[in-house]
Amino acid sequence: MSSVSYTITKATAFHQANYTRLYNVVNSNTQKINGNVDKMNDLMSDGLSSCDSTSPNWKQFQHLLNTTGQTVKNTADHVKKLQGMFVDAGVADHLPEKTETEQLTTQFEKALNSFNYYQKEAANIERRHIAETKQRCMQQGGGGDGDHAHGYTQEQQQLLINQTDVGELQQRESELLALEESIMDVNQIFKDLQILVADQGEVLDRIEDNITETAVKVESGNEQLQGAVEKQKSSRKKKLFCFVIVAVVLAVLTIVIAVSFI
C-alpha cells in the first residue's frame, strides 16, 4: 500500500495566485469524483453484481475505480498544499480564504466517502464471484460441495479446474487485492484529513478568540474614551458656570463700589 504523508509544509508567504489555482484544482477534482460516483451508481443499478469479469459494464466500473482513485490521491495532495499556505502566512489576514478552504475540504471528504462506499461494494462483489467460481469448479471437478468432495484432496481438486476458470480466478483475485489496497489508501487519507482539519480548526478557533478579544478591548476602550469625553465636557461646563458666577459677582461689586462714591 502506498503511504500518504500529510505533514504540512511551511510557506514563507501567502500567494493569492497559487491559492486560486490550488482551490480551483481541488474544486474541479471534487466535482469529477462526484461525477464518477454517479456513473458507478448507474452501473450498480444495472445489475453489475451479476456481471463477470469480462463484461463491458464491469470493465467500465473497474476503469472508474482506478481513475477516481488516482484523482483522489492527487486531490488529497492539493488539499494538503492548500492548507499549508496558511501556516506562516498570517491566517487572520486571509480568514475568508481559510474559511473557503475548510468548506472545500468538507466537500472533498463527502465525495471521498461516497467513492469509498463503491470501493467496498466492488470488493464484496469480487469476493462473492471468487467464492462462486471456486464452488463451481469444485462441482465441475467432482460434483461435490465440500473441501474434499468424493474423496478428492485439495491438490486433486485444483487440478480439475479448467483453464478459463483459473484465468478468471486469477483476474478476480488480482482485482480484489488492488481494491483492498486502494481502500486502505482512502482510509488513510480520511484519517490524515481529519487530523489536518482538526489542527487547522484549532488555529481558526484561536484566531476567532483573538478577534473577539480584540473587539471587546476596542469596545471597552471606546467606552472609556466616551466616558473621558463626557467627564471633560462636564468639567468644562462647571468651569464655565464658575466663571459666569465670578463675573456676575465682580459686576455687582463694581456697581456697588461705583454707587458708593456718588
Disulfide bonds with the S-S distance in Angstrom:
none
